[in-house]
Every structure is written in structure tokens, then in C-alpha cells.
């Protein structure tokens, strides 16, 4: 770069000299020989005179060019002067270093390395028994979906369902503390999020935080007084806390809602037995056994024989479960099919916060439902979007929540599918707050749940 500037500098000097000669010639012709010779001796004189007479002599361009030839070299010189001086100083230092015959040697104190992070957990000798193959950890399959929810939450920090979904994934992966944090955030956003209270209560039971579990089941019952499962689980926790009478009260309350639940009779029998009330315990064991409770039967028989059961007739659906939906025809009727082995017929659909919910039932909790988590970006609309998901799809696919109520239960259970399902979903244009669409969804659960049909979702 310095060579280029040097060449430019030389060119400007030559051009400036030519402009000087042109002005001096004009000076000789106009003012005479004496002033012309004076201009040669004192170069500043023709420069000033040229600007004074530039309009009259029509040499404006000449003067401008001459001026530039003077100014630009000054600027270039000021730019390279410091570096030139530094170069000279550096050269002098180099010469000085060469001349020295007894250089001073400085001792470097070696830095003590800090502790390195352990990349793998240290195994104790008892962690792995010789000759036994350790089970493969499948927790890594949840990481891509957790990452996707992380990105979604960055854009939608007030979406309670997103935190709820991530909590379920953290819990499935075994990160209980992280799951607890996400349930906390979901409830912080939606104080009436019953599912989040209920699942966090179950999580606290796993973590043996029984007092906190009781509070969460209290919250569920406060929001839904007929939440049979919450009474049952609160009874179990009270028993763990040694509060046997409170446990029996909870089982009694649950039995008022579901009077033929075998688990409740069995649990109450266990508590009566712990209290030493054998007559009531035996009565409840017999009632549980009569309702088909296997452990109650084994207790009464005093042996581990399994009672023969009858196989229930399989329910059928006009919508067929398929592996490949490539050429499938989506019915024009309302969505129907089978969920967890039970007939499903949609009663309503809604679209809110990037989630499409298709459900049945008239209560606060649906009897059956599918929730499709689309992961839309902030301010992104669902209109005109199409999804064609094959069973091999994984990262990047919508999450599916399948909900159903077990027999004699008022609170639905939830199962999440992040891959291995098939789905065709076509969404239309929102008009008057309603979003039309078509869906064909086949889930990989043991019961081969399937939902297909046309819907109009209320946009909220």
C-alpha cells in the first residue's frame, strides 16, 4: 500500500509542476517579464495571482488541479509520517539488539493448569456388573425436541403450553428439576392450568416432596372438585406422610365420584390394614377383588395365580389407520376415528397460540382430544400451511398430544408423540375468526389411534 501511495505522490508532484508552468506562462504574457521572473523565484506568487485572475484568464480548472496537487501530498505525508518514524525507531531497536553481547534472560513462571471439566461421569465399580449388558439410554432422542421448544419459547415467552410441553420432555428424560422449573413457569403464566398442577404433583411424588405434592393436588381439586385422580393421589401422599385418616377421607371422596373403582378400594384396604382395622380392610379387599383388582385377588387367595379374564371385543372405526398417507383421501365429514381404543367424534376445534386442538366432550376436560403443536414463529399465521409428515420424520415435526380419560376418571391422561407418526394437515384462510382445515392423523400407540376429517377451528 505504501508503494502505491508513493507512486501517486510522485504523479501529483509532476502534475503540480506542469500547472505551475502553465500559470507562470500566463503571468509572463499578462504582467510582463519582471513579474514572470518574480513568479519563478517565489512560487507562492503565481499561485496567489492565479486564483485572483482565474475567472478573467479562464484558468479555474488549472488552479483547482494545482491546488489538489498541493493538498493531497500534504495529506499523504501526514498519514505516513507516524509509521515512518515508528519504522525508524524499530530499526534502531533492532540494531541495538544486535549490538548487545550479554542479553538479560527472564525466567517464565509456568502457569499451573486449572481443573478440566469431566466430560463423562465417573463410574463406581458397582455401577456396572460383569457379564451384564447395560441398557441403552434413549434420553438423547428428546434433545432435538427440547431444543425446538427452547427456540419457540425465545419467541413466545408467555406461552404456558410450550413450558408444559418442555416439562413433560424433561421429565421423560429424567431431568426432574428442570421439569419442575418449567411446570412452575407454565403455572406462573396460567394460574388455572389444571394439567400442569396435576403433573407437577406427580413429579413431586417422584422427588419425594410430599408436602408440595399435596398442595398441587389441592389446587387441582380447587379448580375441578370432581377430579377423582387428584383425590386418589392426594390420598396416596397423605398415606406416605403418615396421615392415614386424611388418606381415607380422600379415598372416600374419590369413591363418591367413582363408586366402582377397584384401585380406590384396594388403596383404602391397605390403609385400614395399616391402622389395624382388619374387618374394614378385608371388606375393601373383597370389594376390589370383585371389581377385578388383581393384587386384591392375590392377597385373598394367598398366592400369585392370575385370574383368567375375558377379552373385550375390539371397537371399530370407519376411519382406517394407515402407515402411508401419500394417496389417502381425507373425509369431508367432521373429524372422527379412534383414540386409545375408544370411538372419537369431534365436537369442536380451536386454534390458539400456535396449537390446533380437536376434541370431544362437553366438560372442561375433553373425553378425547388431539393437540397439534405447530411451532409457528412470532406473528406467523397458520393460513395456507400444509404438513405432510411421514413416520420417519423427527426433528422439525409438530408435536402431537393425545388425551383420553381412563375408565372412571375425570381427568384425562396425556401421551406425547414427537416422531414416528403420520399426518396430513391442510389449513385454509381465516375468515370471521374461523380457520378451516383437513386432517388425517395416525399415531404409533399400541391401540393405533387415528383421527381424520374436515374441521373449522375457532381462532383465539
N, C-alpha and C positions, 0 to 999 in steps of 0.2 A: 504493500500500500504506500509506503514511503517513497518508493521508486516512481510510482505513478504521480504522486504529488510533486515530486522534484521535476519530472518532465513537464508537468503543467505549469509549474513555476517558471521554468525556462522559456516556455512558449509565451507566457504572459509578458515577460520582460522584453522579448523580441517585438511583440505586437505593440507594447507601450512605446518602445523606441521608434517604431515606424510612425505612430501617431504624433510623437514629439516632433519628428522631422517634418510631417505634413503641416503642423501648426507653425513651426519656425519659418517654413517657406512662405506661408500666408503672412507672417509677421514682416519678412523682408519686403514682400510686394506691397503691403499696405502702409507700413510705418517707416520703411527705408532701411539702409544698411546698418546704421548705428544701433537702432533698436533690435535689429535682427541679430547682430553680433552680441549685444547685451543678453538676448534671449538664449543664445548658445552657452554663454558663460554662466548665467543664472537660470536654470531650467524652470524654477518656480514662476519666473516672469511670464514665459509664453503660456504656462498652464492657466494662470490667473487671467491673462489677456484673452486667451481663447474662450473662456467662459463668459467674459464680458462681451465679446464680439460674436458669440456663436450664432445668434439669430441673424445678425447683419451679414456675416460671411457664410451662413448656411453650413456650419460645421458642427451642428449639435451632436450628430451621431459619432463624429470623430472624438469629441470631448467626452461623451459618455463612455465610449470604448476605452479611451485613455485612462479615465477615472477608474474604471473597473480593473484595468491592468495594474493600477497602483494599489487599490484597496485589497484585491484578492490575495496578492503575495503577502501583504501585511497580516491578513487573517491566517493564511497558511503558516507563516512564520511563527505566529503566536501559539499555534497548535503544536508545532513540532519542537519548539524551544525547550519545554519542560522535559520531554522524552529524550531530547538530545543531551541535555545536562545530566539526566539520570544515567544515560548510556556512558557518558564520560566518567561519571563517578564510579559506575560499576566497573569500568575498565581499569580505573586507578586502583580499586579494591582488589581486582584480580591480580594486577601487577604486584601489589603489596603482599598478597598471599603467597605468590611465587617466591618472593624475596625472602620470606621468613624461613629460618632454618630450624627453629625449635618450637613448633606449634603446640598450643596447650590442648591436652586431651581431657575431655569432660567425660565423666562416668555416668552412664544412663542407669537409673534405678529401674529394674524391671517391674512392670505393673503386675500385681497379683490378680490372676483371673477370678472373676466373680462366679458364683454358683450358676451352673447351667440348668435350664428348665428340663425336667424329666419328661420325655415325650411319651413314655409308656408307664403305666402303673407298675410298681414293684410288687411282684408276686411272692407271697409267703410259700414255704414248702408245702403247706397243707391245701393251697388253692387248687392244685391240680393233682389228682390221684393217678399213680402209674397204671397204665393199661386202660384208662377211661377217656374216651374222646369228649372233649368239652363241646357244649352246644354252640352253634354258630350264632353270633349276635346279629340281630336284624334291626337294631336301633337305627343304623345308618340310613335305612330306607325313608325315615321320616325327615331327615335333614333338608332335602330339597324343598319339601312342602313347608317346613318351618321357615326356610329362607324366603320362600314366596310370601308367606304371611308377614314376615318381617318387613319386606318391601311394601306390601299393601298397607300395613299399619303406619309406615312413614308418611303415606299419603292420606290415610284415613284414621287419624289418631283417636277419633271418638266413635269408632265402630265397635260396639260391645261384642258382636258376633265374631269378629276377627280375633279378639283376645280369647274368647271362649274356645274357638277352634284351635288356636295355638296351644291353649292349656291342655286340651284333650291329647294333642300330639306329644307335648312334653311329658304328660302322664304316661302315655303308651310307651314312650322311650325310657321312662324311669327317672326323669328329671322332676321329682316331686316338688321341690322348692320353686322351680321355675313355673311349674303348672299352677302352684298356689298364687304366685305373683300375678299370673295372667287372669286367673279367676277373680282376684282382688280388683284388677283393673276393669274387667267386664262388669262387675257389680258396682264399681265406682261410677261407671257411665250409666248403667241401667239398674236402679235400686230395686226394680221388680223382676229381675232376671231369675226366675224360679229355677231353671235348669242349672244355672251357674251356682246358686246356693246349694242345690242338691248334690251336684258333682263335687263341689268343694267340701261338703260334709263327708262324702265317701272318701275323699282324698285325706281329710284329717283323720279318719278312722285308720287308713293305711299308715299314716305318720304317727298314730297313737296320740294324737292331740284331741282327746275325747271331749274335753270341755268346749273346745272350739267347734267340734262336730255337732254337739248338742245345740249350740247357738244357730248354726246353719240350718239344721232340721227344724228348729223353732221358726226361723224365717220362712221356710217353705210352707209350713203349716199355717203360718200367719197369712201368707198370700193365697194359699189354697187349703182350706180346712178339711177337704176330703182327700188330701194327699196321703193315701194309705201307706205307700212305701216309706214316706218320711216318718210316720208314726212307728213303723216296724224297725227302721234303722235307729231311730232315737231310743226305742226300747232296748235294742242290742247294745247301744253305747252306755245307756244307764246301767245295764247289767255289768258291763265291763268296769264301770265306776263303782260297783258295789251297791248301787241304788236299786235294789230288787223290787221294792214296792212301786217305784216310778216306772220301772220296766214293765211290770204287769199292767199298770194303768195305760201305758202306751199300747200294749198288745190288745187290751180291752177296747180302746178307742179305734184301733185299726179293724178289729173284728166287727164292730158296729157298721163299718163301711163295707167290709168284705167278709161276711159271716162264714164262708166256706173255704177259707184259705188254710191249707194244710200246714204251711210254714209257720203261721202265727200260732196255731195250736201246739205245734212241736216246740217252738221257742218258749211259749208260756209254760209248757210242761217242764222244760229244763230249769226255768227259774223257780217254779214251785218245788221241784225236787231239791234245788239248792237251798231253799228255805226250810226244807224238811217237811213239807206238806205233801206226803206221798199220795193221799187219796185224790187230791186235785191233779197232781202230776200224772197219775195213771189214767185218770179220766181224759186228760188232754192228749196223752199218748195214744189212747184208743181212738179218739176223735180224729187225730192226724192220720193214723193208720187207715181208718175207714175212708178218709179222703184221698188215700193213695200215697201218703208220705213214706218213702222207703226206709229212712232211718228209724221212724217210729215203729214200723213193722219189725225191723231187725231187733230193736230194743225189746219189743213184746215177745218175739219168738225166741230171743236169746241166741240167735245165730245169724250168720251173714247171707242166708239164702235170699236171692232176689225174687220177689213175687212176679208171677207172669202177668204181663199187661196186654191189653188189647191195642191193636194198631188202628189208629183213627183213619178214616177214609180221607184220602188226599183231596183237597179242594182244587177246583179247576178254574181257569180264567180264559175268556175268549181271546186275550192278548197273549201271543206266544213269545217265550223267551228265546232269543237268538244270539249266537256268537257273532255273526256278521250282519251288520245293519246297512250294508252298502246299497242294496236294492230294495230295502224294506219300504212298504207303504205305510205312512203314518195315518191312523184313523182320524176321521173328521169329527168324531164324537168327543165328549169330554174325557179327559184322561182317566183311564181305569187300568185294572190289572191285578197283580198280587203283591202284597208286601208282607214278608216274613210268614208266608204260607196262608195268609188271610186275604179275602177279597177286598179290593180297593176301588172306590169310585170317588173321584174328586168332587168336593162340594164348593171349593173356592181356590183362588190363586192370587198371590200378591207379589209385587216386586219392590224391594226396599233395601237401600244401602248395598246394591250390587248382588243381592240374594233373591233368587226366584224360589218361592215356596208354593208347592201344590199339596193340598191337604184335604182330609175329610173330617167329619165330626163337627158337632155344634158347640162343644165345650171350649174352655180356654185352652186346654191341651188337645191337640188333634188325636184321633184314634190311630191314624196312619198319616205319614207325610214324607215327602222328599224335599230337601232344601238343596239348591244348586248354587254354590258359591262361585261367582264368575270372575272375581278378582279384577274388576274394572278399575281403571286409573281414576284419579280425582277429576270430577266433572265429565268423565267419559259416559256416554249414553249407550244403552243396550240396543237401540234401534238398528235393525238390519243385520244384526250379528248372526252368524251361523257357526255351530260347533258340530264337528264330525269326529267323535272320539272312538278309537279302536281299543281293543283290550290290551294292546301293547303300549298304550300311551302311559306316560308317567308325569315327569316334571312339566309344569306348564298347563296341565289339565285342570278343569274346575274340580272343586271338592264336592262330594255328594254326602249329605246327611240323610240317612234313612231312619225314620222314627216309627215306633209302634208301641202299643200298650200290651204288656203281657196280661194273661188272663187274671181277672180280679184286681187289676192295677189301675189307678187313676193317673199315674204319672208315666209318660212314655219313656222308653229306652231309646238310646241313640247309637247308631253304628256309622262310622265314617269310612268312606271309600275315596282314596286319592289316586288310585290307578286300577287296572285290570277290569274296568267296567266298559260297557259300550253305550254310546249315546249319540243320538242325532237331535239337535235342538236348533230350531229356526225361529228367530224373533222378528216381528214386523215393526210397524211405525206406531209410536204413541199418539193416541187421539183421544181427547177428552179424559185424560188421565188414565187411560187403559192401554195395556200392551198385549197385542195378540201374538200367539205363537203356537208351535207344534213341537211335540217331544216324543221320542221313543228311547226309553232308558232300560238297560238290562244290567242288573247288579250281580256281582260274583259271590253272593252269600249262599249258604247251603240250601236255602229254600228257593233260590233262583228268582228273586223278586224282579218284577217288571212293571213299568208304567208307560202307557202310550196313549196319545190323543191330542186334541186341539184345545187350547185354553185362551182365556182373556184375563190377564192379571191386572189387578188394581195397583197403580203406581203410587207409592207413599214416600 
